[in-house]
Amino acid sequence: NKDLKSRLASSEVLQKPSANVSQLESRIQELQDKLQAEEREKSVLVSSNRKLERKVKELTIQIDDERQHVNDQKDQ
């Protein structure tokens, strides 16, 4: 009976680390998934930002051209 209790206690001790390892592996996977999602989101945001910067540049050029046109008309 004492030997059985001892083996049971040993078995529980051995099971706890594997449970902890399993929990940690699960947490690692969860964090990796979250990182991938955030990297995809960052990629989308960077792409959108580039498009918006190009649009701002185009509009700035258009405004400058229109100002020049207005100034040319005033000079006539």
C-alpha positions in Angstrom: 0.0 0.0 0.0 2.8 2.4 0.9 4.6 1.5 -2.3 1.5 2.1 -4.3 1.1 5.6 -2.7 4.7 6.3 -3.5 4.4 5.3 -7.1 1.2 7.3 -7.4 2.9 10.4 -6.0 5.8 9.9 -8.4 3.4 9.5 -11.2 1.7 12.8 -10.3 5.0 14.6 -10.1 6.0 13.3 -13.5 2.6 14.3 -15.1 2.7 17.9 -13.9 5.8 18.9 -15.8 4.4 17.4 -19.0 1.2 19.3 -18.3 3.3 22.5 -17.9 5.2 21.7 -21.1 1.9 21.2 -22.9 0.6 24.5 -21.6 3.7 26.3 -22.6 3.7 24.8 -26.1 0.1 25.8 -26.4 0.9 29.3 -25.3 3.8 29.4 -27.8 1.5 28.4 -30.6 -1.0 31.0 -29.6 1.6 33.7 -29.5 3.0 32.6 -32.9 -0.5 32.8 -34.4 -1.0 36.2 -32.9 2.4 37.4 -34.3 1.5 36.1 -37.8 -1.8 38.0 -37.7 -0.2 41.2 -36.6 2.5 40.8 -39.3 -0.2 40.4 -41.9 -2.0 43.5 -40.5 1.2 45.5 -40.6 1.8 44.5 -44.2 -1.7 45.7 -45.2 -1.2 48.9 -43.3 2.2 49.6 -44.9 0.7 48.9 -48.3 -2.2 51.3 -47.6 0.2 53.9 -46.3 2.3 53.7 -49.5 -0.8 54.2 -51.6 -1.9 57.2 -49.6 1.5 58.7 -49.7 1.5 58.4 -53.5 -1.9 59.9 -53.7 -0.8 62.9 -51.5 2.2 63.4 -53.8 0.0 63.3 -56.9 -2.5 65.8 -55.3 0.4 68.1 -54.2 1.7 68.1 -57.8 -1.8 68.8 -59.1 -2.3 71.7 -56.7 1.1 73.2 -57.6 0.2 72.9 -61.3 -3.1 74.6 -60.7 -1.5 77.4 -58.7 1.0 77.9 -61.5 -1.9 78.0 -64.0 -3.8 80.6 -61.9 -0.6 82.7 -61.5 0.0 82.5 -65.3 -3.6 83.7 -66.0 -3.2 86.6 -63.5 0.0 87.7 -65.3 -1.8 87.9 -68.7 
